Amino acid sequence: MAVSAETIEVLTKGSTTVFGSEREFREKVVSRLLESLGWNSAGDTQYEVPIQAGTIVLKVDYVVGSNNKFAMETKKPGIDISPGSSAWNQIVSYLRLDPTLLYGVLYNGKDLHILDSHRQEPLVSWSLGKSPGMFDLLKKEYFPELLQLYTSSNISGSISSEKYSSITSPIIAEIDRNNRQMADGKKIAEQLKRKRRRYLLFTLLALFFAVIVVAIDNGSGGKTIPILSPIFIVSGLCFTAFPIVALYYEIRFIVVKRQFHLH
């Protein structure tokens, strides 16, 4: 999948604009970049997140994601973010202090590195002038599966866009297929859930009618009301059958959840 025009526009702005402060750079470039990669829902991105380091509290510029998270440290264009730099050591320390952070991202408008706490070299690198296709690795719809599968190919650092595409295209196709199957599974599960609720409601209605029939019969003073008997029989049958149908849909719901690994 091609990187969006919005992502390219933001990358261009980040590399050509002079910013007065790191905060201005984050507001005008980094936040928009994350949004263009799909991290725009409530709770997707946290800012200046505190991490305890002994008696010192450090603050990560961005923590992105919920269950699978990455830390992002940003510097103004021109600030060194290469391996061994102050910025590099800074984000490695975040990853080591907080094991819930899967990856770290360093970005200064002209260079970007994706790293973990176990290696001295970046897992993936991008620099100005190279294809922005590698930003697929940080897209919400593909993270962290694409990055994990890509790095498991034993490729690190910077590679040509052609080689990157040859590696990631089949992976992206597989993730897209899995996402579609997941969406189909969620749709089926929701339909089954609605049917289960419907038959539970029908069970309550059958019980309600049976109770009404009994109340009317008891208040009739011994008079026979012909219509009450068939209503009572039908209500009883429904009260017996509907829970079984609801249980059937509940079992199917559980099977679908397991089949599609739904939570």
N, C-alpha and C positions, 0 to 999 in steps of 0.2 A: 504494500500500500504506500502511495506517495505521501511524503510529508506535506502538510497543508500549506497553502499560500500564506496563511497567518503566521505559521511557525517561521517560514522563510523571511517574512517581513520583520518579525521580532528579532531574528538573528542578525539581519542586516542593520537594524537600528542599534542593536547592542554593540556592533563592531564599528560603527561609523559616528556615533554620537559622543560628545564630550559630556561627562556627568560630573556634577559638583561634589557628589558624595556617594558612598556605597549604598546608602538608603535610597537615594534617587534612582540609582541603577536598578535596585531590586524592584522598586515600585513600577518603573516604566518599562523594564525589560523582563526581569526574571519572573515576576508574577504573571505577566502576559504569556510568557513562554510556557509556563506550567499549564495555564488555562488552555492554550492551543494544543497541548498534548493530552487534553481530556481531564485534567485535574481541576475541575471547576464546580464540583458538587460540594454541598455543605459538609465540612469535616474532612475534606480531601487534603487540605494544606493547613499546617500550623506554623506560626511564625515565632521566631526567637524562643524556641523551646528550651527550658532549663534542663541541664544534666548535671547531677552532683558528682564532683570529683574530690572526694575527701571533704575538706572544709570549704572548698571553692565551688561556686556554681558557674558552670559554663553555659553559653547559650548558642544553640544551633540556629542558623538563619532560617532554615525550612526543614520541617519533617513532613514528608509527603506520603500519603496512603494511610490505610487503617490497619488491616491485618498484616499486609506485606508492606513494609515501609522502607524508604530511603531518606538519608539525611542529605541536605544540599547546602553547601557553603559557597557563597558568592563573593567575588572581589571585583573592584572596578577594572576596566580594561587597562592593561599595562602592569598589573600586579602579578608577580610570579606565582604560578600554581603547579609548577612541575614537581615530580617526585623529589622528596627531601626538603621542599620549601616549607616555610612556616605554615602556609595554608594547608599543604598536604598533611603535615604532622598534626595539624589541628583537627582535621576531619577524621583521620585515623584514630585519634584519641576518642572522638565521639563514638565511633563504631565499637571500640573496645569497651567503653564505659556502658554502652546501652546495647545489649545483645539482640534486642528486638529490631534494630536497624540492620537490614540485609546488606545494603550498599551505601556508599557515599558518592556524591557527585560534586565535583569542583568545576566552577564556571566563572570566567572573567570577561565574557563578551567575545573573545577571540579564540579561546581554547576551552575545551571541556574534557574532563576525565571522569570515568566511572571506575570505582575501586572498591575493594573490600579490605578487611583488616588483616588479611593473611599474606598479602603479597606486597612487594616493594615497587612493582610496576603497575600501571593502570590496566584494568581489564579491557577497557575500550577508551580510545582517545579520538577527539575531533578537533580540527583547527580550521580557522577561517580560510575559505577557498576550496575546501573539500565538500563533497556531497553531504547535505544534511540528512540523508536517509538514515543515518545511525541513530537519529533521535526517535526512530520507531521503538528502540530498546526501552525508552522511558515513557512510551504511551501507556495511558491507564488501561486500555483494553488489552494490552499485551504484557503488562508488567505483573509479576516478575518472570513469567514462563519464557518469554522470548529471550530475555537477558540470560537466564539460567541455561537454556539450551544453546544459545550462542556461545557463551563462555565455556560450555562443556565441549565445544569443538576444538579446544586447546588453542584458540586464537586470542591474542591480547594486543593491546596497543592500537595503532592506526593501520588500516588496510585499505585497498582500493575499493571504490564504490561498487565495481563489478563483482569483486570477490565477496564483498559484504552481501550484495543482492543474491548471489548464487547460494549463499549459506542460509540467509534468513527467509527468502521467498517461500520455500517449502514449509518452513517452521510457521510463518505467518498464516499460510493457507491452512495448516493443521489447527492452529489456534482459532482461526475464524470458523472453521468447521465445528470445533468443540464448542465455541461460543454460541453458534446457531443451534446445536443440539441442546445446549444448556437452556437457551431461550425456549426451545420447543418443550423441553421437560418441565420448565416452570409454568408454561401455559397449560400443559396437560394436568399438572399437579393442582393448579388453581381451579380448573374445571371440576376435577374430582372433589376438591374441598367444598366447592359450592353445592355439588350434588349431595354430598354427605350431609351438609347443613340442611339442605332442603328436605331430605327424608327424615332427619331428626325433628324438624319442624312439623312435618306431616304426622309423625308419631305423637307429638304433643297435641295436635289438633284431633287426632283419632281418640286419644284419651279424654280430651275435653268433651267431645260429642258423646262418648260413652257415659261420662259422669252426668252430663245433662239429661240423657235418656233415663238413667237410673233415678235422678232427682224428680223428673216429671212423672215417672211410673210410681214412685213412692208417694207422690202428692196427688195421685189421681183418685184416691179413696177406693181402690179396688176395681175401678172401671178399666176395661181393656181398651187400649189405644192401639189399633192394628199397626200403624206405621212405625211404632217404637221398636217393635221386635226386629224388623230387617235393618233398621238404623243401628241398633245395638250389635247385631251380628256383623255387619260391615265394619263398624268401628272396631270391634274386637279383632277381626281379621287384619285390618290395617295396623292396629296396635302391635300385632304379632309380626306381620310381614315387614313393615317399614324399618324397624331396627336392624333386621337382617340385611336389607338392601343398603342401609347406611353403613353397616359393618363391611359389606362387600366393597363399597367405595373407599372406606378407610384402609382396607387391606391393599387395594390398588394404589391408593395415595402413597402408602409406605413403600410399596414396590417401586413406584416411579421415583420417589425421592432417593432410594438407594441406587437405582439404575443410573440416574443422572447426577448422583453425588450432590444432591441439593441439601441445604442446611435448613 
